[in-house]
Amino acid sequence: MNVKIKVNLLGHVNVPKLLAFLKNYHPVSNVYHGEHEIPPEAVQSVYQKYDNEKWYTDFGYIFFGIPNSVKRQLFYFYSNIAFCNNAERYYPPEVKKMFESETTYLSLVCDEAEIQLMKGIVSYFGGWIDESDSDDDDYKSFYFIPGKQEKNGEDFLPGDIVQYSVF
């Protein structure tokens, strides 16, 4: 089974913010953003269901290298609409706050170097981390890290909070 580390960062943490963090994170190297394309038929099917004036998504891959590891790809996804009307059926109660929050989702293949990298990202931006996304461990590795940063003497959230709604 392929195990991944999954993260939900607070707010919309856009690509420039993720790139800046990764480029300054040692020992990560050769960081770049892979452009993404949405097939026109997928866009049309989505626009028939939702008001495209109010729905915004951002997703793709950020590629980078870690010493003694193959090149990695970090998947990111943000949507200003959460599709979780029945999340309580699938997740434990402590996950409810995550589903009711605006988040940027990240996913990466799991080994010790990647776990440390994702902990660093979550510690900086704030959010939830699942160190071992596996059906076998019943959320034992799932927890929240506040990730407050200070700017000009005040606490702030690096992710941009925009209008957010839950279906």
Protein Blocks (a to p, Z undefined) as FASTA:
>chain_A
ZZddddddehjddfklmmmmmmmpccbehiacddddddfklmmmmmmmpcfklpccdddd
dddddehiacddddddddfbdcffkmmmmpcfklmmmmmpccddddddddfklmmmmmmm
mmmnopaddfbgcfklnomlgccdekpaceehiacdfbacdddddZZ
